[in-house]
C-alpha cells in the first residue's frame, strides 16, 4: 500500500510539473509571436494603401455630379473590393508571420534542448537550416502578393489618370 501511494504521488507531481512547463512554454511562445508579428498589421504598406484608397474615395466623391449614378456605384464598389482584398492579403500575411514565428520559437527550443544533450552537431546544423523553410517561404510569398497587388492597383490609377 505504501509503495502504491508513493508511485501515485510521484506520478501526480510529475504530471503537475509537466503542465507548468507546457504552460510557461506556451506563454513564452505567445510572447515570441507577439514580439515578431505584433507590429505587422501596422506596416508602412498598409498605411500607404489606406491613404491611397482614401484619396481615391475623395476623387470619386468629387466626380459624383459628373458621372452617372451607376458609374459612381461601380467605382465605389471597386474600391470597396480593393480594400477587402487588401485586408484579406494583410490577414494572410499576418497568419504566415505567426506561423513562421511559432516555428522559429519551436526551433530555438529544439536547438536549446539538443545542445543540452550534446548529440551529433552535424545533424543539428542540417535540421536547423531546413526546419522553418516552408513557413519562411509562405511568409515571403504573402508579402510578395501584397506588394504585387499594391503595384497593380497603383498602375490602374496611373492608367486612369493618363486617359
C-alpha positions in Angstrom: 0.0 0.0 0.0 2.8 2.4 0.9 4.6 1.7 -2.5 1.4 2.4 -4.4 0.9 5.7 -2.6 4.5 6.7 -3.4 4.0 5.8 -7.0 0.7 7.7 -7.3 2.2 10.8 -5.5 5.3 10.8 -7.8 3.1 10.5 -10.9 0.9 13.4 -9.7 4.0 15.6 -9.0 5.4 14.7 -12.5 2.1 15.5 -14.2 1.7 18.8 -12.4 5.3 19.9 -13.2 4.9 18.9 -16.8 1.7 21.0 -17.1 3.6 24.0 -15.6 6.4 23.6 -18.1 4.0 23.3 -21.0 2.0 26.4 -19.8 5.1 28.5 -19.4 6.4 27.4 -22.8 3.1 28.3 -24.4 3.1 31.7 -22.7 6.7 32.3 -23.9 5.6 31.2 -27.4 2.7 33.7 -27.5 5.1 36.5 -26.3 7.6 35.4 -29.0 4.9 35.6 -31.7 3.7 39.0 -30.4 7.2 40.3 -30.4 7.8 39.2 -34.0 4.4 39.9 -35.6 2.8 42.5 -33.2 3.6 45.4 -35.5 2.9 43.5 -38.7 -0.7 44.8 -39.1 0.5 48.4 -38.9 3.2 48.2 -41.6 4.0 51.2 -43.8 2.5 49.5 -46.8 -0.9 49.2 -45.0 -0.8 52.9 -44.2 0.1 53.8 -47.8 -2.6 51.7 -49.2 -5.2 53.1 -46.8 -4.1 56.6 -47.7 -4.3 55.7 -51.4 -7.8 54.4 -51.0 -8.9 57.4 -49.0 -7.7 59.7 -51.8 -9.5 57.6 -54.4 -12.7 57.7 -52.4 -12.3 61.5 -52.3 -11.8 61.7 -56.1 -14.9 59.5 -56.7 -16.9 61.8 -54.4 -15.7 64.8 -56.4 -16.8 63.1 -59.6 -20.3 62.3 -58.4 -22.0 65.1 -60.3 -20.0 64.5 -63.5 -20.6 60.7 -63.9 -23.8 58.6 -63.8 -25.1 57.1 -60.6 -24.4 53.7 -62.0 -20.7 54.5 -62.7 -20.4 56.2 -59.3 -21.7 53.0 -57.6 -19.4 50.8 -59.7 -16.3 52.8 -58.8 -17.3 52.8 -55.1 -17.9 49.0 -55.2 -14.5 48.5 -57.0 -12.7 50.5 -54.3 -14.5 48.5 -51.6 -13.4 45.3 -53.3 -9.8 46.5 -53.4 -10.0 47.3 -49.7 -11.5 43.9 -48.9 -8.8 42.1 -51.0 -6.1 44.1 -49.3 -7.4 43.3 -45.8 -7.5 39.6 -46.8 -3.9 39.7 -48.1 -2.9 41.5 -44.9 -4.6 38.9 -42.7 -2.9 36.1 -44.7 0.4 37.7 -44.3 -0.1 38.1 -40.6 -1.1 34.5 -40.2 2.0 33.5 -42.2 4.1 35.7 -39.9 2.6 34.0 -36.8 3.3 30.5 -38.3 6.9 31.4 -39.0 7.4 32.9 -35.5 5.9 29.8 -33.9 8.2 27.7 -36.0 11.2 29.8 -35.1 10.3 29.6 -31.4 10.0 25.8 -31.6 13.3 25.7 -33.5 15.0 27.7 -30.7 13.6 25.3 -28.1 14.7 22.3 -30.1 18.2 23.7 -30.5 18.5 24.5 -26.8 17.3 21.0 -25.9 19.6 19.5 -28.4 22.6 21.4 -27.2 21.9 20.3 -23.6 22.1 16.7 -24.8 25.3 17.2 -26.8 24.4 14.9 -29.7 25.8 14.9 -33.2 26.2 18.6 -34.1 26.3 17.9 -37.9 22.8 16.6 -37.9 21.7 19.7 -35.8 23.1 22.1 -38.4 21.2 20.4 -41.2 17.9 20.4 -39.2 18.5 24.0 -38.1 18.7 25.2 -41.7 15.6 23.3 -43.0 13.3 23.4 -40.1 11.3 26.6 -41.0 11.9 26.8 -44.7 8.2 26.2 -45.6 6.9 28.8 -43.1 9.5 31.3 -44.2 8.6 30.7 -47.9 4.9 31.2 -47.1 5.6 34.4 -45.3 7.7 35.8 -48.1 5.1 34.8 -50.6 2.4 36.6 -48.7 4.4 39.8 -48.7 5.1 39.4 -52.4 1.3 39.1 -53.0 0.7 42.3 -51.1 3.4 44.2 -53.0 2.1 42.9 -56.3 -1.5 43.8 -55.5 -0.5 47.3 -54.4 1.5 48.0 -57.5 -1.3 46.6 -59.7 -3.8 48.9 -58.1 -1.4 51.9 -58.4 -0.9 51.1 -62.0 -4.7 51.1 -62.5 -4.7 54.6 -61.0 -1.9 55.7 -63.4 -3.7 54.4 -66.4 -7.0 56.1 -65.4 -5.3 59.4 -64.9 -3.4 59.2 -68.2 -6.5 58.6 -70.3 
